[in-house]
Amino acid sequence: MELQLEATKNIIKGKLKEKFGELTNDDLKMLEGTNEQIIGKLEKKLGKEGDDLLNEINDWLQSKTL
């Protein structure tokens, strides 16, 4: 299960970098934190607010095949 989760995280990292081109590989290392830490770091980096950012990411990820 852990290997599958890591594979999914790697796919999501790639998709986030595709969507938000300003994210660096170092920025994407943040996916190793808790959900709250991850969202907080994305908010700071992208200058977007919590619920708006979550909705944008969720809508975008749902439109992609993982």
N, C-alpha and C positions, 0 to 999 in steps of 0.2 A: 504494500500500500504506500509506503514512504517513497519508493522509487517512482510510482505513478504520480504522486503529489509533486515531486520535484520536476517531473516531466511537464506537468500542467503548469507549474510556476514558470518554467522556462518558456513555454508557449505564450503565457500571459505577458512575460517580460518583453518578448518580441513584438507582441501586438500593441503593448503600451508604447514602445519605442516607435512603432509605425504610426500610431495615432498622434503622439506627442513627441515630435522629432527633437525637441530641445532636451529630452531626457538622455542622460549619459549612462554608460554601463555602471558607473559608480552610483548614480541615482537609483538604478534598478536593483542594486544590492539591498535596498530597503525592503524588498519583498520578504526578507528574512525576519521582519518584525511582526508585531501583532497588527490586527486590522486597524486599530486606532493609530498606531505609529505610522503605518503605511499611508493612511489617508492624510494624516498631519503633514508628512513629508511631501506628498503630492500637492497638497494645498499650498504649501510654502513655495515649492518649485514652480508650480504652474500659475500661481496667483488666482486660484479659484476657490470658492467656498464649498464646505462640506457636502450638503445635500445636492447642490447643483453639480458638483464634481462627481459624486457617486452616481447620480442619475445619468450623467453623460457617459461615464465609463460603463455602467451596466447596460445601457441602451446600445452602446457601441459593441461591447463584447457579445451581446445577444445576437447582433447582426453578423457576427463572425462565427465560423465553425472552429471549435477548439479541438 
